[in-house]
Amino acid sequence: MHLEPALDVHLVFGAHPRPRRQLIATLAQREPDQVLPCHDDMGDDEITERATDFVAHRIGRTTAGDTVVIECPDHSHPVHLGAGIAEGIRCALDLDASITSHTVLTETTFHLDLHGEDSTIVRSVIAQIEHAAHIHLVGTAPGEPARSAASAPPELTLALLECLAPAAYLTHRHSTRIGRRARRSRHLASGPGWATILDGEFDVPEIVSTGRPDVSCFRYEQLRPFHPGRLQQVLDDVFDSRAYGWVVRSAGFCRLATRPESTAHWDQAGRSLSFEHLARDAEHDELLAIGQDLAFIGVDLDRRRLSAALDSCTLDDSELIAGPSRWQQYADPFPEWLCP
């Protein structure tokens, strides 16, 4: 059942206050009483509670199609925060809130953010890109030169955003060519780029040519489980030394030989990689995944060599024949999974 009145809630993310607040003013039609600012020290639960109270105070003036704009902390995850706010407003106020996420990026700092040492920041930036309905790419942040040493050509940035978030509407002050392609792909794909690659919905060229360097994406599939010890050695080359190009994002499903009855979520952003337990085989009628099924997005990726390096981490014939009882004796440097 559709609840009335409907409410449009815009979540705005972005590390730089001035372009972020310029967008907020536009979305709120320059009506300050429609804007809820939230500070970086607020958690998602507190923001949800504040958003619900904020809307409640507007009830007397709220009509169908009313708009609320929330300035979100850098660390918040768009999906988690948006779902919490929508549910909080629905339960407390009997209003149906439509949530739209916006991410504001600057050309001069985007690549610096992705190259950063702080894995929390890198993961936040990636999540806010992947789950944005609208991405707003502006030229510079306040106080920065028009082009900095860390800046990349706009075409490369746009191509990378297209691969990370193929469903997002992309606005950019210079180019409409790549932006149009991203908007067109909105009708062909939904969700983060890595998920659409695995689903076979990714309708952009495997290599998005920008001259040099090139942005590319590909799917890696392998039926054999990984040997954890060998995998750890290769990962240092993949993500730290960038021996196979710059892997900006990789994600999907994987299996470690030492944990033969479980499927894990491979989740990498920048230099940070984690494995999260997803399911035990015995808990499902069908296997969530057999072996490895991973999506890679990056710059100047050497697909052949990277795939070969990952293949070298899987069990060879003699190891495979030895069976799970022997596999569980292999060295496993990765943290234990928190299984429900």
Phi and psi restraints in degrees (value plus and minus 20) as a CYANA .aco file:
   2 HIS   PHI    -108.1   -68.1
   2 HIS   PSI     104.4   144.4
   3 LEU   PHI    -109.9   -69.9
   3 LEU   PSI     123.7   163.7
   4 GLU   PHI    -141.1  -101.1
   4 GLU   PSI     129.6   169.6
   5 PRO   PHI    -100.3   -60.3
   5 PRO   PSI     131.7   171.7
   6 ALA   PHI     -95.7   -55.7
   6 ALA   PSI     132.8   172.8
   7 LEU   PHI    -155.4  -115.4
   7 LEU   PSI     110.5   150.5
   8 ASP   PHI    -115.2   -75.2
   8 ASP   PSI      99.9   139.9
   9 VAL   PHI    -134.3   -94.3
   9 VAL   PSI     100.6   140.6
  10 HIS   PHI    -124.9   -84.9
  10 HIS   PSI     102.0   142.0
  11 LEU   PHI    -118.4   -78.4
  11 LEU   PSI     105.2   145.2
  12 VAL   PHI    -136.1   -96.1
  12 VAL   PSI     101.8   141.8
  13 PHE   PHI    -135.1   -95.1
  13 PHE   PSI     133.2   173.2
  14 GLY   PHI     139.2   179.2
  14 GLY   PSI     116.6   156.6
  15 ALA   PHI     -95.1   -55.1
  15 ALA   PSI     -40.6    -0.6
  16 HIS   PHI    -127.8   -87.8
  16 HIS   PSI     100.1   140.1
  17 PRO   PHI     -80.2   -40.2
  17 PRO   PSI     -63.3   -23.3
  18 ARG   PHI     -84.8   -44.8
  18 ARG   PSI     -74.2   -34.2
  19 PRO   PHI     -84.1   -44.1
  19 PRO   PSI     -51.8   -11.8
  20 ARG   PHI     -83.5   -43.5
  20 ARG   PSI     -64.4   -24.4
  21 ARG   PHI     -95.4   -55.4
  21 ARG   PSI     -46.8    -6.8
  22 GLN   PHI     -84.1   -44.1
  22 GLN   PSI     -61.3   -21.3
  23 LEU   PHI     -86.9   -46.9
  23 LEU   PSI     -60.8   -20.8
  24 ILE   PHI     -79.3   -39.3
  24 ILE   PSI     -63.5   -23.5
  25 ALA   PHI     -81.9   -41.9
  25 ALA   PSI     -58.8   -18.8
  26 THR   PHI     -86.7   -46.7
  26 THR   PSI     -65.3   -25.3
  27 LEU   PHI     -84.6   -44.6
  27 LEU   PSI     -55.5   -15.5
  28 ALA   PHI    -105.9   -65.9
  28 ALA   PSI     -14.9    25.1
  29 GLN   PHI      34.4    74.4
  29 GLN   PSI      14.7    54.7
  30 ARG   PHI      38.9    78.9
  30 ARG   PSI      13.8    53.8
  31 GLU   PHI    -128.4   -88.4
  31 GLU   PSI      80.2   120.2
  32 PRO   PHI     -78.5   -38.5
  32 PRO   PSI     -47.7    -7.7
  33 ASP   PHI     -93.3   -53.3
  33 ASP   PSI     -23.0    17.0
  34 GLN   PHI    -114.0   -74.0
  34 GLN   PSI     -22.5    17.5
  35 VAL   PHI    -127.8   -87.8
  35 VAL   PSI     110.9   150.9
  36 LEU   PHI    -134.4   -94.4
  36 LEU   PSI      85.5   125.5
  37 PRO   PHI    -101.2   -61.2
  37 PRO   PSI     119.3   159.3
  38 CYS   PHI    -145.3  -105.3
  38 CYS   PSI     123.2   163.2
  39 HIS   PHI    -114.8   -74.8
  39 HIS   PSI     140.8   180.8
  40 ASP   PHI     -84.6   -44.6
  40 ASP   PSI     -42.1    -2.1
  41 ASP   PHI    -105.8   -65.8
  41 ASP   PSI     -16.0    24.0
  42 MET   PHI    -109.9   -69.9
  42 MET   PSI     117.5   157.5
  43 GLY   PHI    -108.3   -68.3
  43 GLY   PSI     150.6   190.6
  44 ASP   PHI     -81.7   -41.7
  44 ASP   PSI     -57.3   -17.3
  45 ASP   PHI     -84.0   -44.0
  45 ASP   PSI     -62.1   -22.1
  46 GLU   PHI     -86.9   -46.9
  46 GLU   PSI     -59.5   -19.5
  47 ILE   PHI     -84.3   -44.3
  47 ILE   PSI     -61.6   -21.6
  48 THR   PHI     -80.6   -40.6
  48 THR   PSI     -64.3   -24.3
  49 GLU   PHI     -83.9   -43.9
  49 GLU   PSI     -62.5   -22.5
  50 ARG   PHI     -86.1   -46.1
  50 ARG   PSI     -59.4   -19.4
  51 ALA   PHI     -83.6   -43.6
  51 ALA   PSI     -61.8   -21.8
  52 THR   PHI     -83.1   -43.1
  52 THR   PSI     -64.9   -24.9
  53 ASP   PHI     -83.7   -43.7
  53 ASP   PSI     -59.4   -19.4
  54 PHE   PHI     -82.1   -42.1
  54 PHE   PSI     -65.0   -25.0
  55 VAL   PHI     -87.2   -47.2
  55 VAL   PSI     -58.7   -18.7
  56 ALA   PHI     -79.5   -39.5
  56 ALA   PSI     -59.1   -19.1
  57 HIS   PHI     -89.6   -49.6
  57 HIS   PSI     -37.5     2.5
  58 ARG   PHI    -117.5   -77.5
  58 ARG   PSI     -19.9    20.1
  59 ILE   PHI     -74.4   -34.4
  59 ILE   PSI     -62.9   -22.9
  60 GLY   PHI     -82.6   -42.6
  60 GLY   PSI     -45.0    -5.0
  61 ARG   PHI    -127.9   -87.9
  61 ARG   PSI     -18.1    21.9
  62 THR   PHI    -101.4   -61.4
  62 THR   PSI     109.4   149.4
  63 THR   PHI    -145.7  -105.7
  63 THR   PSI     147.5   187.5
  64 ALA   PHI     -76.2   -36.2
  64 ALA   PSI     110.9   150.9
  65 GLY   PHI      67.4   107.4
  65 GLY   PSI     -12.8    27.2
  66 ASP   PHI     -82.9   -42.9
  66 ASP   PSI     136.7   176.7
  67 THR   PHI    -144.4  -104.4
  67 THR   PSI     115.4   155.4
  68 VAL   PHI    -145.4  -105.4
  68 VAL   PSI     115.4   155.4
  69 VAL   PHI    -138.5   -98.5
  69 VAL   PSI     106.2   146.2
  70 ILE   PHI    -134.1   -94.1
  70 ILE   PSI     103.1   143.1
  71 GLU   PHI    -104.1   -64.1
  71 GLU   PSI      92.0   132.0
  72 CYS   PHI    -116.0   -76.0
  72 CYS   PSI     127.0   167.0
  73 PRO   PHI     -84.7   -44.7
  73 PRO   PSI     136.3   176.3
  74 ASP   PHI     -81.5   -41.5
  74 ASP   PSI     -51.9   -11.9
  75 HIS   PHI    -104.4   -64.4
  75 HIS   PSI     -29.4    10.6
  76 SER   PHI     -92.4   -52.4
  76 SER   PSI     126.2   166.2
  77 HIS   PHI    -116.6   -76.6
  77 HIS   PSI     105.2   145.2
  78 PRO   PHI     -76.8   -36.8
  78 PRO   PSI     -62.1   -22.1
  79 VAL   PHI     -88.3   -48.3
  79 VAL   PSI     -68.4   -28.4
  80 HIS   PHI     -83.7   -43.7
  80 HIS   PSI     -66.3   -26.3
  81 LEU   PHI     -86.6   -46.6
  81 LEU   PSI     -65.3   -25.3
  82 GLY   PHI     -81.1   -41.1
  82 GLY   PSI     -63.4   -23.4
  83 ALA   PHI     -84.6   -44.6
  83 ALA   PSI     -60.1   -20.1
  84 GLY   PHI     -85.0   -45.0
  84 GLY   PSI     -62.4   -22.4
  85 ILE   PHI     -86.1   -46.1
  85 ILE   PSI     -65.1   -25.1
  86 ALA   PHI     -80.8   -40.8
  86 ALA   PSI     -64.0   -24.0
  87 GLU   PHI     -88.3   -48.3
  87 GLU   PSI     -60.3   -20.3
  88 GLY   PHI     -82.2   -42.2
  88 GLY   PSI     -63.7   -23.7
  89 ILE   PHI     -87.5   -47.5
  89 ILE   PSI     -59.6   -19.6
  90 ARG   PHI     -85.4   -45.4
  90 ARG   PSI     -66.3   -26.3
  91 CYS   PHI     -90.3   -50.3
  91 CYS   PSI     -62.0   -22.0
  92 ALA   PHI    -102.5   -62.5
  92 ALA   PSI     -52.8   -12.8
  93 LEU   PHI    -142.5  -102.5
  93 LEU   PSI     -23.5    16.5
  94 ASP   PHI      38.5    78.5
  94 ASP   PSI      19.2    59.2
  95 LEU   PHI    -135.4   -95.4
  95 LEU   PSI     123.4   163.4
  96 ASP   PHI    -115.9   -75.9
  96 ASP   PSI      87.3   127.3
  97 ALA   PHI    -117.2   -77.2
  97 ALA   PSI     107.8   147.8
  98 SER   PHI    -113.3   -73.3
  98 SER   PSI      99.3   139.3
  99 ILE   PHI    -120.5   -80.5
  99 ILE   PSI     108.9   148.9
 100 THR   PHI    -147.6  -107.6
 100 THR   PSI     106.8   146.8
 101 SER   PHI    -119.6   -79.6
 101 SER   PSI     114.6   154.6
 102 HIS   PHI    -140.6  -100.6
 102 HIS   PSI     117.7   157.7
 103 THR   PHI    -143.8  -103.8
 103 THR   PSI     107.1   147.1
 104 VAL   PHI    -124.3   -84.3
 104 VAL   PSI     104.4   144.4
 105 LEU   PHI    -144.9  -104.9
 105 LEU   PSI     134.1   174.1
 106 THR   PHI    -135.5   -95.5
 106 THR   PSI     120.6   160.6
 107 GLU   PHI     -77.4   -37.4
 107 GLU   PSI     -59.1   -19.1
 108 THR   PHI     -97.7   -57.7
 108 THR   PSI     -36.0     4.0
 109 THR   PHI    -139.2   -99.2
 109 THR   PSI     -31.1     8.9
 110 PHE   PHI     -75.9   -35.9
 110 PHE   PSI     -69.6   -29.6
 111 HIS   PHI     -92.8   -52.8
 111 HIS   PSI     -51.7   -11.7
 112 LEU   PHI     -80.7   -40.7
 112 LEU   PSI     -62.8   -22.8
 113 ASP   PHI     -81.4   -41.4
 113 ASP   PSI     -62.5   -22.5
 114 LEU   PHI     -92.5   -52.5
 114 LEU   PSI     -46.4    -6.4
 115 HIS   PHI    -106.3   -66.3
 115 HIS   PSI     -23.0    17.0
 116 GLY   PHI     -83.4   -43.4
 116 GLY   PSI     136.5   176.5
 117 GLU   PHI     -99.4   -59.4
 117 GLU   PSI     -44.4    -4.4
 118 ASP   PHI    -101.1   -61.1
 118 ASP   PSI      85.2   125.2
 119 SER   PHI     -85.0   -45.0
 119 SER   PSI     -48.2    -8.2
 120 THR   PHI     -84.6   -44.6
 120 THR   PSI     -62.7   -22.7
 121 ILE   PHI     -86.0   -46.0
 121 ILE   PSI     -65.0   -25.0
 122 VAL   PHI     -80.8   -40.8
 122 VAL   PSI     -65.1   -25.1
 123 ARG   PHI     -84.0   -44.0
 123 ARG   PSI     -58.7   -18.7
 124 SER   PHI     -84.4   -44.4
 124 SER   PSI     -64.3   -24.3
 125 VAL   PHI     -80.6   -40.6
 125 VAL   PSI     -66.3   -26.3
 126 ILE   PHI     -81.6   -41.6
 126 ILE   PSI     -66.0   -26.0
 127 ALA   PHI     -82.9   -42.9
 127 ALA   PSI     -60.0   -20.0
 128 GLN   PHI     -91.4   -51.4
 128 GLN   PSI     -43.7    -3.7
 129 ILE   PHI     -98.2   -58.2
 129 ILE   PSI     -70.4   -30.4
 130 GLU   PHI     -82.1   -42.1
 130 GLU   PSI     -52.0   -12.0
 131 HIS   PHI    -127.7   -87.7
 131 HIS   PSI      -5.1    34.9
 132 ALA   PHI    -102.5   -62.5
 132 ALA   PSI     119.0   159.0
 133 ALA   PHI    -100.7   -60.7
 133 ALA   PSI     -51.6   -11.6
 134 HIS   PHI    -153.2  -113.2
 134 HIS   PSI     111.0   151.0
 135 ILE   PHI    -133.7   -93.7
 135 ILE   PSI     107.5   147.5
 136 HIS   PHI    -134.2   -94.2
 136 HIS   PSI      88.7   128.7
 137 LEU   PHI    -121.0   -81.0
 137 LEU   PSI      96.4   136.4
 138 VAL   PHI    -129.7   -89.7
 138 VAL   PSI     146.8   186.8
 139 GLY   PHI     -89.1   -49.1
 139 GLY   PSI     -81.3   -41.3
 140 THR   PHI    -157.7  -117.7
 140 THR   PSI     137.5   177.5
 141 ALA   PHI    -107.9   -67.9
 141 ALA   PSI     136.2   176.2
 142 PRO   PHI     -75.7   -35.7
 142 PRO   PSI     116.6   156.6
 143 GLY   PHI      65.1   105.1
 143 GLY   PSI     -19.3    20.7
 144 GLU   PHI    -122.1   -82.1
 144 GLU   PSI     131.7   171.7
 145 PRO   PHI     -86.9   -46.9
 145 PRO   PSI     142.1   182.1
 146 ALA   PHI     -78.5   -38.5
 146 ALA   PSI     -57.8   -17.8
 147 ARG   PHI    -153.6  -113.6
 147 ARG   PSI     111.7   151.7
 148 SER   PHI    -129.8   -89.8
 148 SER   PSI     149.4   189.4
 149 ALA   PHI     -82.9   -42.9
 149 ALA   PSI     -47.9    -7.9
 150 ALA   PHI    -107.3   -67.3
 150 ALA   PSI     -24.6    15.4
 151 SER   PHI     -87.3   -47.3
 151 SER   PSI     127.1   167.1
 152 ALA   PHI    -132.6   -92.6
 152 ALA   PSI     138.7   178.7
 153 PRO   PHI     -75.6   -35.6
 153 PRO   PSI     120.4   160.4
 154 PRO   PHI     -74.8   -34.8
 154 PRO   PSI     -55.3   -15.3
 155 GLU   PHI     -82.3   -42.3
 155 GLU   PSI     -57.9   -17.9
 156 LEU   PHI     -86.9   -46.9
 156 LEU   PSI     -64.1   -24.1
 157 THR   PHI     -81.0   -41.0
 157 THR   PSI     -65.0   -25.0
 158 LEU   PHI     -84.8   -44.8
 158 LEU   PSI     -60.8   -20.8
 159 ALA   PHI     -84.3   -44.3
 159 ALA   PSI     -59.1   -19.1
 160 LEU   PHI     -86.9   -46.9
 160 LEU   PSI     -61.5   -21.5
 161 LEU   PHI     -83.7   -43.7
 161 LEU   PSI     -57.5   -17.5
 162 GLU   PHI     -82.2   -42.2
 162 GLU   PSI     -58.7   -18.7
 163 CYS   PHI     -94.7   -54.7
 163 CYS   PSI     -56.8   -16.8
 164 LEU   PHI     -92.5   -52.5
 164 LEU   PSI     -55.2   -15.2
 165 ALA   PHI    -158.7  -118.7
 165 ALA   PSI      52.0    92.0
 166 PRO   PHI     -87.0   -47.0
 166 PRO   PSI     -37.0     3.0
 167 ALA   PHI    -111.6   -71.6
 167 ALA   PSI     -27.2    12.8
 168 ALA   PHI    -102.1   -62.1
 168 ALA   PSI     127.3   167.3
 169 TYR   PHI     -98.2   -58.2
 169 TYR   PSI     110.1   150.1
 170 LEU   PHI    -137.5   -97.5
 170 LEU   PSI     102.6   142.6
 171 THR   PHI    -133.5   -93.5
 171 THR   PSI     117.3   157.3
 172 HIS   PHI    -169.2  -129.2
 172 HIS   PSI     121.7   161.7
 173 ARG   PHI     -94.4   -54.4
 173 ARG   PSI     -39.5     0.5
 174 HIS   PHI    -119.6   -79.6
 174 HIS   PSI     -74.5   -34.5
 175 SER   PHI    -134.4   -94.4
 175 SER   PSI     118.7   158.7
 176 THR   PHI    -130.0   -90.0
 176 THR   PSI     -30.1     9.9
 177 ARG   PHI     -85.3   -45.3
 177 ARG   PSI     -74.2   -34.2
 178 ILE   PHI     -92.7   -52.7
 178 ILE   PSI     -54.4   -14.4
 179 GLY   PHI     -79.8   -39.8
 179 GLY   PSI     -59.6   -19.6
 180 ARG   PHI     -83.8   -43.8
 180 ARG   PSI     -58.5   -18.5
 181 ARG   PHI     -85.8   -45.8
 181 ARG   PSI     -59.5   -19.5
 182 ALA   PHI     -84.3   -44.3
 182 ALA   PSI     -60.1   -20.1
 183 ARG   PHI     -87.6   -47.6
 183 ARG   PSI     -57.0   -17.0
 184 ARG   PHI     -85.5   -45.5
 184 ARG   PSI     -57.2   -17.2
 185 SER   PHI     -90.3   -50.3
 185 SER   PSI     -34.1     5.9
 186 ARG   PHI     -78.1   -38.1
 186 ARG   PSI     -50.2   -10.2
 187 HIS   PHI    -104.9   -64.9
 187 HIS   PSI     -26.0    14.0
 188 LEU   PHI    -131.7   -91.7
 188 LEU   PSI     -39.0     1.0
 189 ALA   PHI    -163.8  -123.8
 189 ALA   PSI     133.7   173.7
 190 SER   PHI    -160.6  -120.6
 190 SER   PSI     128.7   168.7
 191 GLY   PHI      69.9   109.9
 191 GLY   PSI     159.7   199.7
 192 PRO   PHI     -80.1   -40.1
 192 PRO   PSI     134.9   174.9
 193 GLY   PHI     -78.2   -38.2
 193 GLY   PSI     -61.4   -21.4
 194 TRP   PHI     -81.6   -41.6
 194 TRP   PSI     -57.4   -17.4
 195 ALA   PHI     -89.8   -49.8
 195 ALA   PSI     -57.9   -17.9
 196 THR   PHI     -91.2   -51.2
 196 THR   PSI     -48.8    -8.8
 197 ILE   PHI     -83.5   -43.5
 197 ILE   PSI     -65.9   -25.9
 198 LEU   PHI     -89.2   -49.2
 198 LEU   PSI     -50.2   -10.2
 199 ASP   PHI    -101.8   -61.8
 199 ASP   PSI     -27.0    13.0
 200 GLY   PHI      56.1    96.1
 200 GLY   PSI      -0.3    39.7
 201 GLU   PHI    -121.3   -81.3
 201 GLU   PSI     -19.4    20.6
 202 PHE   PHI     -98.6   -58.6
 202 PHE   PSI      87.1   127.1
 203 ASP   PHI    -125.6   -85.6
 203 ASP   PSI      26.7    66.7
 204 VAL   PHI    -144.5  -104.5
 204 VAL   PSI     137.9   177.9
 205 PRO   PHI     -78.4   -38.4
 205 PRO   PSI     129.1   169.1
 206 GLU   PHI     -77.8   -37.8
 206 GLU   PSI     -59.1   -19.1
 207 ILE   PHI    -136.5   -96.5
 207 ILE   PSI     100.3   140.3
 208 VAL   PHI    -114.3   -74.3
 208 VAL   PSI      77.0   117.0
 209 SER   PHI     -91.2   -51.2
 209 SER   PSI     107.9   147.9
 210 THR   PHI    -144.0  -104.0
 210 THR   PSI       3.0    43.0
 211 GLY   PHI      69.5   109.5
 211 GLY   PSI    -132.2   -92.2
 212 ARG   PHI    -159.9  -119.9
 212 ARG   PSI     112.2   152.2
 213 PRO   PHI    -100.4   -60.4
 213 PRO   PSI     152.9   192.9
 214 ASP   PHI    -130.9   -90.9
 214 ASP   PSI     124.5   164.5
 215 VAL   PHI    -114.9   -74.9
 215 VAL   PSI     114.3   154.3
 216 SER   PHI    -163.5  -123.5
 216 SER   PSI     143.0   183.0
 217 CYS   PHI    -166.1  -126.1
 217 CYS   PSI     128.0   168.0
 218 PHE   PHI    -177.1  -137.1
 218 PHE   PSI     143.4   183.4
 219 ARG   PHI    -125.9   -85.9
 219 ARG   PSI     111.5   151.5
 220 TYR   PHI    -129.7   -89.7
 220 TYR   PSI     104.1   144.1
 221 GLU   PHI    -146.9  -106.9
 221 GLU   PSI     118.1   158.1
 222 GLN   PHI    -177.6  -137.6
 222 GLN   PSI     107.5   147.5
 223 LEU   PHI     -95.6   -55.6
 223 LEU   PSI     -46.4    -6.4
 224 ARG   PHI    -101.6   -61.6
 224 ARG   PSI     126.0   166.0
 225 PRO   PHI     -93.8   -53.8
 225 PRO   PSI     138.2   178.2
 226 PHE   PHI     -99.0   -59.0
 226 PHE   PSI     123.3   163.3
 227 HIS   PHI    -104.5   -64.5
 227 HIS   PSI      94.5   134.5
 228 PRO   PHI     -77.7   -37.7
 228 PRO   PSI     -59.9   -19.9
 229 GLY   PHI     -82.8   -42.8
 229 GLY   PSI     -66.2   -26.2
 230 ARG   PHI     -88.8   -48.8
 230 ARG   PSI     -55.3   -15.3
 231 LEU   PHI     -82.8   -42.8
 231 LEU   PSI     -63.0   -23.0
 232 GLN   PHI     -79.6   -39.6
 232 GLN   PSI     -60.3   -20.3
 233 GLN   PHI     -84.9   -44.9
 233 GLN   PSI     -60.4   -20.4
 234 VAL   PHI     -91.5   -51.5
 234 VAL   PSI     -55.4   -15.4
 235 LEU   PHI     -80.7   -40.7
 235 LEU   PSI     -53.3   -13.3
 236 ASP   PHI     -80.4   -40.4
 236 ASP   PSI     -59.8   -19.8
 237 ASP   PHI     -91.4   -51.4
 237 ASP   PSI     -56.0   -16.0
 238 VAL   PHI     -89.8   -49.8
 238 VAL   PSI     -67.3   -27.3
 239 PHE   PHI    -123.9   -83.9
 239 PHE   PSI     -44.0    -4.0
 240 ASP   PHI    -115.8   -75.8
 240 ASP   PSI     -75.7   -35.7
 241 SER   PHI    -105.6   -65.6
 241 SER   PSI     -32.8     7.2
 242 ARG   PHI      35.4    75.4
 242 ARG   PSI      24.6    64.6
 243 ALA   PHI     -86.2   -46.2
 243 ALA   PSI     -38.4     1.6
 244 TYR   PHI    -138.8   -98.8
 244 TYR   PSI       1.7    41.7
 245 GLY   PHI      83.5   123.5
 245 GLY   PSI     159.7   199.7
 246 TRP   PHI    -113.7   -73.7
 246 TRP   PSI      86.4   126.4
 247 VAL   PHI    -104.5   -64.5
 247 VAL   PSI      86.1   126.1
 248 VAL   PHI     -98.5   -58.5
 248 VAL   PSI     -61.2   -21.2
 249 ARG   PHI    -169.2  -129.2
 249 ARG   PSI     113.9   153.9
 250 SER   PHI    -164.6  -124.6
 250 SER   PSI     124.5   164.5
 251 ALA   PHI    -183.3  -143.3
 251 ALA   PSI     141.6   181.6
 252 GLY   PHI     132.2   172.2
 252 GLY   PSI    -167.2  -127.2
 253 PHE   PHI    -140.9  -100.9
 253 PHE   PSI     120.8   160.8
 254 CYS   PHI    -166.4  -126.4
 254 CYS   PSI     144.3   184.3
 255 ARG   PHI    -154.1  -114.1
 255 ARG   PSI     114.5   154.5
 256 LEU   PHI    -123.9   -83.9
 256 LEU   PSI     117.1   157.1
 257 ALA   PHI     -80.8   -40.8
 257 ALA   PSI     -52.1   -12.1
 258 THR   PHI     -94.0   -54.0
 258 THR   PSI     -30.6     9.4
 259 ARG   PHI    -150.5  -110.5
 259 ARG   PSI      44.8    84.8
 260 PRO   PHI     -89.4   -49.4
 260 PRO   PSI     -34.6     5.4
 261 GLU   PHI    -121.5   -81.5
 261 GLU   PSI      -9.6    30.4
 262 SER   PHI    -149.8  -109.8
 262 SER   PSI     127.2   167.2
 263 THR   PHI    -125.1   -85.1
 263 THR   PSI     117.6   157.6
 264 ALA   PHI    -137.7   -97.7
 264 ALA   PSI     136.4   176.4
 265 HIS   PHI    -114.0   -74.0
 265 HIS   PSI      98.4   138.4
 266 TRP   PHI    -104.2   -64.2
 266 TRP   PSI     102.4   142.4
 267 ASP   PHI    -158.3  -118.3
 267 ASP   PSI      81.7   121.7
 268 GLN   PHI    -142.3  -102.3
 268 GLN   PSI     115.2   155.2
 269 ALA   PHI    -161.7  -121.7
 269 ALA   PSI     101.8   141.8
 270 GLY   PHI      43.5    83.5
 270 GLY   PSI    -147.9  -107.9
 271 ARG   PHI    -114.8   -74.8
 271 ARG   PSI     -15.6    24.4
 272 SER   PHI    -123.3   -83.3
 272 SER   PSI     105.7   145.7
 273 LEU   PHI    -148.9  -108.9
 273 LEU   PSI     113.2   153.2
 274 SER   PHI    -153.6  -113.6
 274 SER   PSI     133.6   173.6
 275 PHE   PHI    -136.6   -96.6
 275 PHE   PSI     106.8   146.8
 276 GLU   PHI    -140.3  -100.3
 276 GLU   PSI     107.5   147.5
 277 HIS   PHI     -82.6   -42.6
 277 HIS   PSI     111.4   151.4
 278 LEU   PHI    -127.7   -87.7
 278 LEU   PSI     -67.2   -27.2
 279 ALA   PHI    -183.1  -143.1
 279 ALA   PSI     129.4   169.4
 280 ARG   PHI    -112.1   -72.1
 280 ARG   PSI     124.7   164.7
 281 ASP   PHI     -77.6   -37.6
 281 ASP   PSI     -57.7   -17.7
 282 ALA   PHI     -88.8   -48.8
 282 ALA   PSI     -35.4     4.6
 283 GLU   PHI    -104.7   -64.7
 283 GLU   PSI     -27.4    12.6
 284 HIS   PHI    -154.5  -114.5
 284 HIS   PSI     128.8   168.8
 285 ASP   PHI     -89.6   -49.6
 285 ASP   PSI     -53.4   -13.4
 286 GLU   PHI    -140.0  -100.0
 286 GLU   PSI     126.1   166.1
 287 LEU   PHI     -88.1   -48.1
 287 LEU   PSI     116.9   156.9
 288 LEU   PHI     -84.5   -44.5
 288 LEU   PSI     -58.2   -18.2
 289 ALA   PHI    -178.2  -138.2
 289 ALA   PSI     130.0   170.0
 290 ILE   PHI    -132.2   -92.2
 290 ILE   PSI      96.2   136.2
 291 GLY   PHI      51.1    91.1
 291 GLY   PSI    -159.6  -119.6
 292 GLN   PHI    -127.8   -87.8
 292 GLN   PSI     115.6   155.6
 293 ASP   PHI    -162.2  -122.2
 293 ASP   PSI      76.6   116.6
 294 LEU   PHI    -146.8  -106.8
 294 LEU   PSI     125.9   165.9
 295 ALA   PHI    -130.9   -90.9
 295 ALA   PSI     116.5   156.5
 296 PHE   PHI    -141.8  -101.8
 296 PHE   PSI     114.4   154.4
 297 ILE   PHI    -150.4  -110.4
 297 ILE   PSI     111.3   151.3
 298 GLY   PHI    -193.3  -153.3
 298 GLY   PSI    -186.5  -146.5
 299 VAL   PHI    -140.2  -100.2
 299 VAL   PSI     108.1   148.1
 300 ASP   PHI      33.4    73.4
 300 ASP   PSI      24.2    64.2
 301 LEU   PHI     -93.1   -53.1
 301 LEU   PSI     116.3   156.3
 302 ASP   PHI    -117.0   -77.0
 302 ASP   PSI      70.1   110.1
 303 ARG   PHI     -79.3   -39.3
 303 ARG   PSI     -63.9   -23.9
 304 ARG   PHI     -81.9   -41.9
 304 ARG   PSI     -68.8   -28.8
 305 ARG   PHI     -90.8   -50.8
 305 ARG   PSI     -58.3   -18.3
 306 LEU   PHI     -85.0   -45.0
 306 LEU   PSI     -63.0   -23.0
 307 SER   PHI     -83.4   -43.4
 307 SER   PSI     -60.5   -20.5
 308 ALA   PHI     -85.1   -45.1
 308 ALA   PSI     -58.2   -18.2
 309 ALA   PHI     -84.6   -44.6
 309 ALA   PSI     -61.6   -21.6
 310 LEU   PHI     -87.9   -47.9
 310 LEU   PSI     -58.9   -18.9
 311 ASP   PHI     -78.0   -38.0
 311 ASP   PSI     -57.7   -17.7
 312 SER   PHI     -86.7   -46.7
 312 SER   PSI     -36.2     3.8
 313 CYS   PHI    -107.0   -67.0
 313 CYS   PSI     -31.3     8.7
 314 THR   PHI    -104.5   -64.5
 314 THR   PSI     145.7   185.7
 315 LEU   PHI     -86.9   -46.9
 315 LEU   PSI     116.7   156.7
 316 ASP   PHI    -101.1   -61.1
 316 ASP   PSI    -199.2  -159.2
 317 ASP   PHI     -79.9   -39.9
 317 ASP   PSI     -66.3   -26.3
 318 SER   PHI     -86.0   -46.0
 318 SER   PSI     -58.5   -18.5
 319 GLU   PHI     -87.0   -47.0
 319 GLU   PSI     -59.7   -19.7
 320 LEU   PHI     -84.2   -44.2
 320 LEU   PSI     -60.9   -20.9
 321 ILE   PHI     -87.3   -47.3
 321 ILE   PSI     -49.3    -9.3
 322 ALA   PHI     -81.5   -41.5
 322 ALA   PSI     -48.3    -8.3
 323 GLY   PHI      69.0   109.0
 323 GLY   PSI     147.9   187.9
 324 PRO   PHI     -79.1   -39.1
 324 PRO   PSI     -52.9   -12.9
 325 SER   PHI     -83.7   -43.7
 325 SER   PSI     -54.3   -14.3
 326 ARG   PHI     -99.0   -59.0
 326 ARG   PSI     -57.6   -17.6
 327 TRP   PHI     -77.7   -37.7
 327 TRP   PSI     -57.7   -17.7
 328 GLN   PHI     -89.5   -49.5
 328 GLN   PSI     -26.6    13.4
 329 GLN   PHI    -113.1   -73.1
 329 GLN   PSI     -26.4    13.6
 330 TYR   PHI     -89.5   -49.5
 330 TYR   PSI     132.4   172.4
 331 ALA   PHI     -82.5   -42.5
 331 ALA   PSI     116.4   156.4
 332 ASP   PHI    -154.1  -114.1
 332 ASP   PSI      81.1   121.1
 333 PRO   PHI    -100.7   -60.7
 333 PRO   PSI     -24.5    15.5
 334 PHE   PHI    -107.1   -67.1
 334 PHE   PSI     130.2   170.2
 335 PRO   PHI     -80.0   -40.0
 335 PRO   PSI     132.7   172.7
 336 GLU   PHI     -85.6   -45.6
 336 GLU   PSI     128.7   168.7
 337 TRP   PHI    -105.6   -65.6
 337 TRP   PSI     125.2   165.2
 338 LEU   PHI    -109.6   -69.6
 338 LEU   PSI      77.6   117.6
 339 CYS   PHI    -116.2   -76.2
 339 CYS   PSI     116.1   156.1
